[in-house]
Amino acid sequence: MTHILDELSWRDSLHQHTDLAELRAHLAQPRTLYCGFDPTAASLHVGSLVPVMALRRFQRAGHHVLALVGGATGMVGDPSGRSDERNLLDEATLAENVAGIRATLERFLDFDGANPARIVNNLDWTRDVSVLGFLRDVGKHMTVNSMLAKDSVKGRIERPDAGISYTEFSYMLLQAFDFAEQHRLYGCTLQIGGSDQWGNITAGIELGRKMRGAALHGATVPLLLTSDGRKMGKTARGAIWLDAARTSPYAFYQYWLNVADADVLVCLKLLTELPQDEVLALAEAIVSDPARRAAQRRLAGWLTAFVHGEAGLAAAERASAVLFGAEIGAGTLDDAALLDIFADVPSVAVERATLDAGWPLLDALVQTGLASSKSDGRRALQAGAVAVNNRRVDADRPLTAADLASASVLVLRNGKKRYALARVA
């Protein structure tokens, strides 16, 4: 079997690590490792897929993985990678977020096989620790000098407009304590995380050595960035989430379909389980036939099926076909899907009574802005440019409830790309 470090290496999934020779020798047999996920929301976003996939690769290589949901550290807020203070969440919101992240992780890690993953919550070993006990047993082992030297802290202190509260400053100690406790409870010897977690990881290694005499290891995976250094997974409408209720399979699929050539190879390596020879073939296709966008199509298809299942991929492909002119049959897509597809398209409200009485198509074209006048609309009809639910119409006729593409949405088009929606009020 390929050594896990070789797998991570060709995928460019190793960013920082403790001594490589020692780590390689240590991982020559099954070990227990963990990665933490702070519950700042009830779902993970696509940036979280990088460490999730790393955990999944470790598990498939025979190692024992712990996915930590930070019910305790989530109350404090991680300053890593941030220029401002996080908003503190109340316990009810945190509990809801913890449950959501747990459900998300259970879709990607194997919790039922011969080598099951395990979800742990650091609130379990932190809730009963007193302030004095923590300062005495943990704080005494960490110098302020070493904490100030960490990038996550130093970057905030050096900003004249930022600063850092003692609450967030203490986060490093809490995460270090997590590592030491998981070593005690589960024999955990390796922590992985995003590259912005390196300071917290090395603090945990130091604390484990001083508190437990443990020889611990650490590694980070790269952040999911574009070639020009921006975080991926952001759109004009917000973050790309792994929860279909927050980001639909269609929007998820479209995001990856539109990844730039300069970024798609990184995504194929970090986020999929495609074998090396296929990734190399797709890399060649990017150069030899970029217009075909074979790499983007493979990435979008694989990731959407992985995150949303084959049914989610099929729905995304149907929705994508609609955007490019496929007919919208009754019951094909629901209101939410159509509104997602045409999120940037103008829409007008129409009363149900108007459809019941028959809404003249020429009136609809004018009222939706697809025609400047009835004469303009009539010319478009004669030219064969008008479509109702992507079905071409060549003459004026009344639109009725039977023309709705879904429960309350009717899709009109003039030309190839000028769309408008009519929504039953």
Buried (B, 14 or more C-beta within 10 A) or exposed (E): EEEBBEBBEEBEBBBBBBEEEEBBEBBEEEBBBBBBBBBBBBBBBBBBBBBBBBBBBBBBBBBBBBBBBBBBBBBBBBBBBBEEBBEEBEEEBBBBBBEBBBEBBBBBBBEEEEEEBBBBBBBEBBEEBEEEEBEEBBBEBBEEEBBEEBEBBBBBEEEEEBEBBEBBBBBBBBBBBBBBBBBBEBEBBBBBBBBBBBBBBBBBBBBBBBBBEBEBBBBBBBBBBBEEEEBBBBEEEEBBBBBBEBBBBBBBBBBBBEBEEEBBBBBBBBBBEBEEEEBBBBBEBBEEEEEEBBBBBBBBBBBBBBBBBEEBBBBBBBBBBBBEEBBBEEEBBBBBBBBBBBEEBEBBEBEEEBBEEEBBBBBBBBBBEBBEEBEBBBEBBEEEBBBBBBBEBEEBBBBBEEBBBBEBBBBBBBEEEBBBBBBBE
